[in-house]
Amino acid sequence: MRPTQQLLSAHRDAWNRTMRHPFLRVLEGPVAEAAFRRWLGYEAGWIGQALGGLACAVPQVPRGHRYVVAQALVVLTEELDWLEAYGLEGEREEGLEAADRVVERAFGQGWECSVLVLWTGARLQFDALRGLEPQEELVRAFQERRTSAVVEAFLHDFAELTDLALQKLGMATAGDLLARVVAGQGELWDLGLALLERQE
């Protein structure tokens, strides 16, 4: 079993709980467009942080693996462009700043942490969103982007570099980081749920 598979297996319960988050069920029903566009604005903030953090890590990545990181930067840039086109800027929801700090710390601790955070977040969203059947066109477009063949190929290619990062970090450190990413995603979906249920 490869290191990434071992890591997911060790945290399967928390992973599965997060994938059953009620926010995901709400995405399948009627959703107020303005509220969802605000959510996309928050997503743009997270993707912007991931893009900046990963770009800074490129020179540290071992030679021979930088090309896959460059591919990841292209994927993130395209996603950020889409989110900025469809998302609404607004005041930050209470609690998002704490999640931001988790991401900032992780991306400031070397390429291994940056790679693990990005792979974990992308894989969690891919697993959680791919089985949904959204009614709303914009929600469906968001879901299809996060579960596209391009993202699936990225996760496959990026897993090899993530395996290398795990070997360098050790399973204990990697497990702690994965747990923080999963918990942070759950908190962000808590905020998203509150936002969409208000149906602004």
KAKA-V876819 format. One line per field, one symbol per residue. ss: DSSP state (A for helix, B for strand, O for the rest). phi: phi as a letter, one per 30 degrees, with the letter a starting at -180 (. if undefined). A space follows every 50 residues. Layout:
ss: ???
phi: ???
This chain:
ss: OOAAAAAAAAOAAAAAAAAOOAAAAAOOOOOOAAAAAAAAAAAAAAAAAA AAAAAAAAAAOOOOOAAAAAAAAAAAAAAAAAAAAAOOOOOOOOOAAAAA AAAAAAAOOOAAAAAAAAAAAAAAAAAAAOOOOOOOAAAAAAAAAAOOAA AAAAAAAAAAAAAAAAAAAOAAAAAAAAAAAAAAAAAAAAAAAAAAAAOO
phi: .dedddddddbddddddddcededddddcdbddddddddddddddddddd dddddddedddeejcdddddddddedddddeddddcdcdadddejdddde dddedddccjdddedddddddddddeddcdcdbdddddddddddddbddd dddeddddddddeddddddidddddddedddddddddddeddddddddhd
